[in-house]
Amino acid sequence: MTDNKELQMRKPTSACKGVKPGRRGLRGIAVMAALCISGAALAACSSQSTPSSKSSHGAACWATATSVSACGGMAALVKAAKAEGHLNVIALPPDWANYGNIISTFEKKYGLKVHSANPTGSSGEELAAIKSQQGSSQAPDVVDVGPSFAAQGVAEGLFAPYKVATWNSIPADQKAASGAWFEDYGGYIAVGYNATLFKKAPTSLSSLLSPEFKGSVCLNGTPESSQAAFSAVYAAALGNGGSLNNIEPGIQYFKKLASVGNFIPTGATPASIASGQCRVSLDWTYLQVKYEQGLAAKGIKWKVFVPSNAKYAGYYVQAISKYAPDPAAARLWEEFLYSPTGQNLWLAGFATPVELPAMIANGTVNRSLLSAIPKVSGVPSFPTPSELSKAQQAVIAQWPSI
């Protein structure tokens, strides 16, 4: 699967009201439990007011409902969603973070049909669909986008504020105070490689420059439009003497990787990996572990590790379209995703659910699923909005030459 979604990592800034500055530490297995990538920069963009819900608890009430209690509670929401009969989602590949199972479980639980459009689409295409399909019964009800696109959506007035029942379990720096958006799942950039094809296993990003990896290294898309690929360049910068304020070493790393013939433009997908075209990939941990499981059945030993000197992590963001043709189903979808069932389903996809710390504390986490998440020690790094903007400009300007 090619990742065309866009996501960048942010840390809290003191300029954002109501958000605590600083980074969250990660230790041992608690690393994924405590992984709380900040969306503080987006909070500053989420100043739209919360509309009051209509006094009626009928179907129209859900179009502006900001909580499940606003229109009669969960039973009323389920009834209204079933009356709508379906939910429209977009850019959700079934093999991405367990979305295939998440969708089918939701359908079975509530008897709704999920229409999944453009599964390999980008965050930009998701927002474009909200605008271009406004008024259509096929328009997206909900979106799953990168943080910068969430900020864009808020600025353009595309989202309907809503706070799920488990709102307090979502860290303050991972949601908009207005309810316009809320982070959902995340992971680390990791190196995955076909251990059956290499006599000497890679141990770091620098080791991928070895002649043994000629024509082998892939990214999940292009850094100009793919958040996974962009994040891989940032990780390469951190692993090659760069910093969050200097992505240049990451760009130069890939230029060198290309000049020695090791980097290839073939996108990292299950098919390209299984065929042997892509023998090494830099991608999210939850996708790498999924590759590992799927390839094992084909006799391919896919190994995964997070570079010790290049820890880079991030989350995706959920939001409800202001123009959702199925507003009750849209809100039911979010309630499902942020319930223990939904959060554990992301965990089953080897992604870190945003409510994981709370789930560990209240005992609702599936411990066996938690143990399967790649363990990462130390503290991950996140760029500020200004550092991120600078990095994006550098990548867009220089990547074509690679």
C-alpha positions in Angstrom: 0.0 0.0 0.0 1.3 3.4 -0.9 1.0 6.1 1.8 -0.2 9.3 0.3 -1.4 10.7 3.6 0.4 13.7 5.0 1.4 13.9 8.6 4.0 15.8 10.5 5.0 15.6 14.1 4.6 18.6 16.4 5.6 19.5 19.9 3.7 21.7 22.3 4.5 25.4 22.2 4.0 28.0 24.9 2.2 30.2 22.4 -0.7 27.8 22.2 -3.1 28.5 25.1 -4.2 25.6 27.2 -1.4 23.3 26.1 1.5 22.3 28.4 4.9 22.8 26.8 7.5 20.0 26.8 7.8 16.5 25.6 6.5 13.2 27.1 9.1 10.7 28.0 8.9 7.0 26.8 10.5 4.1 28.6 10.6 0.4 27.7 7.2 -1.0 26.9 5.6 2.2 28.2 7.1 4.0 25.2 4.1 3.3 23.1 1.7 3.7 26.0 3.1 7.2 26.7 3.6 8.2 23.1 1.6 11.5 23.0 2.6 13.5 19.9 1.4 17.0 20.3 -1.2 18.7 18.1 -0.8 22.0 19.9 0.0 23.9 16.8 -3.4 22.9 15.5 -5.2 23.9 18.6 -4.3 27.5 17.8 -6.1 27.1 14.5 -9.2 25.5 16.1 -10.9 28.6 17.4 -14.2 28.0 15.8 -17.1 28.2 18.2 -19.1 25.2 19.2 -22.6 25.4 17.9 -25.4 24.7 20.3 -27.4 21.5 19.5 -31.0 21.7 18.5 -33.6 21.1 21.2 -35.2 18.3 19.2 -33.7 14.9 19.5 -34.7 14.0 15.9 -32.4 13.1 13.0 -31.6 16.7 12.2 -30.2 17.2 15.7 -27.1 15.1 14.9 -25.9 17.4 12.2 -24.8 19.9 14.8 -24.5 17.7 17.9 -21.2 18.3 19.7 -21.6 15.3 22.0 -23.6 12.1 22.2 -25.7 13.5 25.1 -26.8 16.5 23.0 -29.4 14.5 21.1 -30.6 11.9 23.5 -27.6 9.6 24.2 -26.0 6.5 22.6 -29.3 4.6 22.0 -30.7 7.6 20.1 -27.4 7.9 18.1 -27.5 4.3 17.1 -31.1 4.5 16.1 -30.5 7.6 14.0 -27.4 6.1 12.3 -29.3 2.9 11.5 -32.0 5.1 9.9 -29.3 6.6 7.7 -28.1 3.1 6.9 -24.5 3.8 5.8 -21.3 5.7 6.4 -18.9 7.3 3.8 -15.2 7.0 4.6 -12.3 8.0 2.3 -8.6 7.1 2.0 -8.7 4.2 4.4 -6.7 1.2 2.9 -7.9 -2.0 4.5 -4.3 -3.1 5.2 -3.4 0.2 7.0 -3.4 0.1 10.8 -6.1 -2.7 10.8 -8.7 -0.5 9.0 -10.2 -3.4 7.1 -11.1 -5.2 10.3 -12.1 -1.9 12.0 -14.6 -1.2 9.2 -16.0 -4.8 9.1 -16.4 -4.9 12.9 -18.3 -1.5 12.8 -20.6 -2.8 10.0 -21.4 -6.0 11.9 -21.9 -4.3 15.3 -24.4 -1.6 14.0 -25.7 -3.1 10.8 -24.5 -0.2 8.7 -22.8 -0.3 5.3 -19.5 1.5 5.0 -18.8 3.0 1.6 -15.0 3.3 1.3 -13.9 5.7 -1.4 -10.4 6.2 -2.9 -8.6 3.9 -0.4 -5.1 5.0 -1.5 -6.0 8.7 -1.5 -4.2 11.6 0.2 -5.1 13.9 3.0 -5.4 16.7 0.5 -7.8 14.6 -1.6 -9.9 14.0 1.5 -10.4 17.7 2.1 -10.9 18.3 -1.6 -13.7 15.7 -1.6 -15.5 17.4 1.3 -15.5 20.6 -0.8 -16.2 19.3 -4.2 -18.9 16.7 -3.2 -20.8 19.0 -0.8 -24.4 18.2 -1.0 -23.9 14.7 -2.5 -25.0 11.6 -0.7 -21.5 10.1 -1.6 -19.5 12.9 0.1 -17.2 11.9 3.0 -18.8 11.8 6.4 -15.4 11.6 8.2 -11.7 12.0 7.4 -8.4 10.6 8.7 -5.7 13.2 7.8 -2.3 14.5 8.8 -2.1 17.4 11.3 -1.3 20.1 8.8 -4.4 19.1 6.8 -6.4 19.1 9.9 -5.3 22.7 10.5 -6.3 23.5 6.9 -9.7 21.9 7.3 -10.3 24.0 10.4 -9.2 27.2 8.7 -11.6 26.4 5.8 -14.5 25.6 8.1 -14.8 22.0 6.9 -15.2 20.2 10.2 -18.0 19.8 12.7 -16.9 20.0 16.3 -17.7 16.8 18.3 -16.4 15.4 21.5 -16.6 11.6 21.9 -17.7 10.1 25.2 -14.1 9.2 26.1 -12.9 12.8 25.4 -11.2 13.0 28.7 -9.1 10.0 27.8 -7.5 11.8 24.9 -4.5 13.8 26.0 -5.1 17.6 25.9 -2.2 18.2 23.5 -3.7 15.6 21.0 -7.0 17.2 20.4 -8.5 20.6 19.6 -10.2 22.2 22.5 -13.2 22.9 20.3 -13.6 19.2 19.3 -12.8 20.0 15.6 -10.2 17.3 15.4 -8.6 14.6 17.6 -5.6 12.4 17.1 -6.2 8.7 16.8 -3.2 6.3 16.2 0.5 6.5 15.6 3.9 4.8 15.4 7.6 5.3 14.7 9.6 5.3 11.5 11.3 1.9 11.3 13.6 0.0 8.9 12.2 -3.2 7.6 14.3 -5.6 5.4 14.1 -9.0 3.7 16.4 -11.1 5.9 16.3 -14.0 3.5 18.1 -11.9 0.8 21.0 -10.4 2.8 23.9 -12.2 4.4 24.6 -9.2 6.6 21.6 -7.5 8.2 21.4 -3.7 8.3 21.8 -2.2 11.8 21.4 1.5 11.1 20.5 4.0 8.4 24.2 4.4 7.6 24.6 0.7 7.0 22.1 1.0 4.1 24.8 2.7 2.1 26.7 -0.6 1.8 27.0 -2.1 -1.7 25.1 -5.1 -0.4 21.9 -3.0 -0.5 22.2 -1.8 -4.1 18.8 -1.3 -5.7 17.0 -2.2 -2.5 15.9 0.7 -0.4 12.3 2.1 -0.8 10.1 4.7 0.7 6.3 4.6 1.2 5.6 7.3 -1.4 7.4 10.5 -2.1 8.4 13.0 0.7 6.6 15.8 -1.2 3.2 14.3 -0.6 3.6 11.3 1.7 3.8 11.8 5.4 5.6 8.4 5.9 8.3 9.3 3.3 8.7 12.8 4.6 9.1 11.4 8.1 11.7 9.0 6.9 13.8 11.9 5.6 13.5 13.6 9.0 14.5 10.4 10.7 17.5 10.2 8.3 18.4 13.8 9.3 18.4 12.9 13.0 20.5 9.9 12.3 23.1 11.8 10.3 24.0 14.8 12.4 21.0 16.9 11.6 18.3 18.2 13.9 14.7 19.2 14.0 15.8 22.6 12.7 18.0 21.1 10.0 16.6 18.4 7.7 19.4 19.0 5.2 21.5 15.9 6.3 18.4 13.8 5.7 18.1 15.1 2.2 21.8 14.6 1.6 21.6 11.1 3.0 19.0 10.1 0.4 21.0 11.9 -2.4 24.0 9.7 -1.4 21.8 6.6 -1.2 20.6 7.4 -4.7 24.0 8.2 -6.1 25.4 4.8 -5.0 22.4 3.1 -6.5 20.8 1.8 -3.3 17.7 4.0 -3.3 15.0 3.1 -5.8 11.7 5.0 -6.5 9.6 1.9 -6.3 7.0 2.5 -3.5 7.0 0.2 -0.5 3.9 -2.0 -0.8 3.1 -5.6 0.2 3.3 -6.5 -3.5 6.7 -4.8 -4.2 8.1 -6.3 -1.0 6.8 -9.8 -1.8 8.1 -9.6 -5.3 11.6 -8.6 -4.2 11.6 -5.2 -5.9 11.6 -3.5 -2.5 14.0 -5.3 -0.2 14.4 -2.6 2.4 11.8 0.0 3.4 11.6 3.0 5.8 8.0 3.1 7.0 5.8 3.2 10.1 6.2 0.5 12.7 2.6 -0.7 12.4 3.0 -1.2 8.7 6.4 -2.9 9.0 5.0 -5.4 11.6 2.0 -6.1 9.3 4.4 -6.8 6.4 6.4 -9.2 8.7 3.3 -11.2 9.5 2.0 -11.3 5.9 5.3 -12.2 4.4 6.0 -15.0 6.9 3.2 -17.1 5.3 5.1 -16.7 2.0 8.4 -17.9 3.4 9.9 -14.4 3.5 11.6 -13.4 6.7 11.0 -9.6 7.2 12.8 -8.1 10.1 12.1 -4.7 11.7 14.0 -2.3 13.9 13.8 1.4 14.9 17.1 3.1 14.4 18.5 4.1 17.9 19.7 7.5 16.8 16.8 8.3 14.5 13.5 8.1 16.5 10.7 9.9 14.7 7.1 9.4 15.5 3.6 10.7 14.7 -0.2 10.4 14.8 -3.0 10.8 12.4 -6.1 12.9 13.0 -9.9 12.2 12.9 -12.5 14.8 12.1 -16.2 14.9 11.1 -17.2 16.7 7.9 -19.4 19.8 8.6 -21.3 18.7 5.5 -21.6 15.0 6.3 -24.6 13.4 4.5 -24.8 10.9 7.3 -24.2 13.0 10.5 -25.4 10.4 12.9 -23.4 7.6 11.4 -20.3 9.9 11.4 -20.6 10.5 15.1 -21.3 6.8 15.8 -18.1 6.0 13.9 -16.1 8.2 16.1 -17.7 6.9 19.2 -16.8 3.4 18.0 -13.2 4.3 17.2 -12.6 5.8 20.6 -14.3 3.1 22.6 -12.2 0.3 24.1 -13.2 -1.9 21.2 -12.1 0.5 18.6 -8.9 1.5 20.4 -7.9 -2.2 20.8 -8.6 -2.8 17.1 -5.9 -0.2 16.2 -3.6 -1.9 18.7 -4.3 -5.2 16.8 -3.0 -3.4 13.8 0.3 -2.7 15.7 -0.5 1.1 15.9 -0.5 3.0 19.1 -4.1 4.2 20.0 -4.3 7.7 21.4 -6.1 6.5 24.5 -3.6 3.8 25.4 -2.3 5.4 28.6 -5.9 5.7 29.9 -6.6 2.2 28.8 -3.6 0.8 30.7 -4.7 2.7 33.8 -8.3 1.5 33.7 -7.6 -2.0 32.6 -9.4 -2.0 29.2 -6.2 -2.5 27.1 -5.7 -6.0 25.5 -2.3 -6.9 27.1 -1.4 -9.6 24.5 -1.9 -7.0 21.7 0.1 -4.5 23.6 3.0 -6.9 23.9 3.2 -7.2 20.1 4.0 -3.5 19.5 7.7 -2.8 18.8 9.4 -1.6 21.9 11.4 1.6 21.7 13.5 3.1 24.4 14.4 6.8 24.9 12.6 9.9 24.0 11.3 10.7 20.5 11.7 14.1 19.0 9.1 16.4 17.4 9.6 19.6 15.4 7.9 22.9 16.1 5.6 24.3 13.4 8.4 26.7 12.2 10.9 23.8 12.1 8.4 21.7 10.2 7.7 24.4 7.7 11.3 25.0 7.0 11.9 21.2 6.6 8.9 20.9 4.2 10.2 23.8 2.0 13.7 22.2 1.9 12.3 18.8 0.8 10.0 20.2 -1.8 12.8 22.3 -3.3 15.4 19.5 -3.4 13.7 16.2 -3.7 13.1 16.4 -7.5 16.9 16.4 -7.9 17.0 13.0 -6.1 
